Amino acid sequence: MLCEVLNLTNLAYARNGETISVTVVGSPGTADEEQNTVTLAGDTEYTLSWGQPHTDFQVRINLESSTPLTTPTVTQVNITG
């Protein structure tokens, strides 16, 4: 998949009052590596634009919580291009 635009789709998550961010890395570990980060805010789809096309991607999910009693969760993330 050679992509200059990538979509995060079918997102299933619960912020539970906390913060979830998703970082997608294009061409990870290469000189062409590029990152896009979105903070999930209730939508089930986000569009990411790249400065150059990529064929390999890595998805990193960061869950931030201000208290150990509340945990955000992610159950599904799809990427399409």
N, C-alpha and C positions, 0 to 999 in steps of 0.2 A: 504494500500500500504506500504509494508516494503521495504525501499530503502536505499541502500548504495551509489547509484549513482542517481542523479536527474538531469533532463534536463529542462532548461528554453527554451520553444519553442514558435514559432509563435509570437515573440516579434514585436510589432508595436509601434514605438516611433519616436520622432523628437527631436534631441538634440538642434537644433537651436544655435549651437556654445557653448552650456552650458554643464553641467555635469548631468548625470543620473546614480544613483547606485541602484542596487536591492540587498537586503539582504533577504536570505531565512533562516528561523530559524527552525531547526529540533527539535522535542520534546519541544516546547516552554513551559516555566514555570515549567520545571521539572529539576531534578538533571542531567539528560542526555542532557540538552539543548546544542545545537551546532549551530554556525552561519557560513554562507558562503556569502560573498559579492562580486559582480561583478560590474564593471563600464562598462556600455554599450558603445560600441565603433563602432557601425555600423553593427554588426552581428545580425541575427535573432534567433540564438540558442547558448546557453552556457551550458556546462556540469559542474555539481558540484559534487565533491566527498566528502563523509562523513567518519569520523573515526569509526562510528558505525551506524547500521541501525536505521531508524526512521519510524514512522507510521503517525505522525502528523506534519504539516508544517504551517508556517506563512510567508507571503510575505510582506516585507516593501519596499516601493519605496521612494527614496530620490531625489528630484529635486533641483539642485543648480543653481542659476543664479547670475551673477555679476551685473546685471542691472534690474530694474523693467520693462524695455521695451522689454526684451527678456525672453521668458518662454519655457523651455523644456516641452514636453508632452509625456505621455505614454497612449496608448489606448488599448493595449492588452498584457497580459503575461499569458502563460500557463505553468503548471508544469507537467512533466511526469516522470515516473520512471520505 
